[in-house]
Amino acid sequence: MTAIGLQDIVVADTAISYVNGEKGQLVYRGHWAKDLAVHHTFEEVAHLIWYGSLPSPEKFVEFQAKFVKERELPDYIHSILNVLPADMTMMDVIRTVISALGTSGYEYPPTFDQAISLTAKLPTIIAYRYHRLRGREIVKPRKDLLYSENYLYMLNGECALPAQVRALDSYMVLTIEHGMNSSTFAGRVVASTHSDLVSSITAALGALKGPLHGGAPAQVTAMLEAIGTKENAEHWVRNALEQGTRLMGFGHRIYKTVDPRAVALRDIAQQLAGDDYWLDLAIHTEDVILRLLKEYKPNLKLNTNVEFYSAAVMKAVGLDGDLFTPTFAASRMVGWTAHCIEAVSSRLIYPESRYIGDMPAVE
Ligand code: ACO
């Protein structure tokens, strides 16, 4: 067992989700995530993640009303969004704007209402910036639409096809929560100091954007674009592995078998995109990569992770590459906030490091 990178180290007890990396299982509060993604909406699963149960129809109405009410942004946030430089990435914008919400209304201890407020606002922030950058009219959130539907509506200025909404909603459910991943851990560390929820989420966003974590899907698209054709895949991947390049969308700290989310997302992408050249290339490239990883790294159990087909699903619903990680953040906000609320009854997180530097002369 090694503590480097905190591998195999348990840092908290949690009742929110269970990840079995050997068996490829993901459970949210006693339910299989893959089943929830087929049978329930993002809002229903958010209710499960936060409160521990799926909502009754009456509870759902009450819960949804709270969500809708929190979608609008304060005026000063619009002013900030208007002045941020055009070359700032969407993740940098989100992190800045979430931070700018400040502590007022989000004081410690974190509450479910605070969690709903941050989750409801994030798609509005993304859509506002998206249109502002393109010099287009801002599309305001609609009160009659569910989370994923409203998100696509705000981005496109019109309602998306039901199949697109369903696909995005399933993606959102499959990525809503995932144990003690790096961004959740970052948020939970901040929460364990009894700091406010906005500070925790700002930290989580910073961790998510890294290419080894939530920043991977745009790099998957870049890799597939560089490969270009099925005929070029083997040559490209072999060359990349020989140069020691990490292949985005493969490998995982916990999963030593196939990531169940990758399987579910591949199905969703296939249902939605059908006979699409890009998806065909992705499926072919996956086969090539898995075969060559066995050849080049025979002792490592490297499999396809959630990010490989996340890119395919988001592309199929019409999202641009700069929205991939922000969209991931919009779903994971639920998991992050649930962990921050749970952390209220946990101990301060304060691990140790091993000093490998020089020592002064003996006193
Ligand atoms: N391609 C090629 N080699 C890989 C890959 C990969 N995708 N992933 C791991 N390896 C190799 C490493 O080079 C290393 O090999 P070595 O021992 O011969 O040097 C070995 O596997 C172990 O790598 P670590 O970085 O120690 O493994 P760790 O568990 O820390 O990494 C990680 C997990 C960061 C996800 C890694 O697999 C990776 O970089 N993948 C690509 C990025 C990616 O897809 N990230 C998204 C993950 S899912 C998510 O966070 C939502």
Boltz pocket constraint, residues with backbone or C-beta under 6 A from the ligand:
constraints:
  - pocket:
      binder: B
      contacts: [[A, 5], [A, 181], [A, 211], [A, 212], [A, 213], [A, 214], [A, 216], [A, 244], [A, 245], [A, 246], [A, 247], [A, 248], [A, 249], [A, 250], [A, 251], [A, 252], [A, 253], [A, 254], [A, 297], [A, 300], [A, 302], [A, 305], [A, 306], [A, 307]]
      max_distance: 6.0
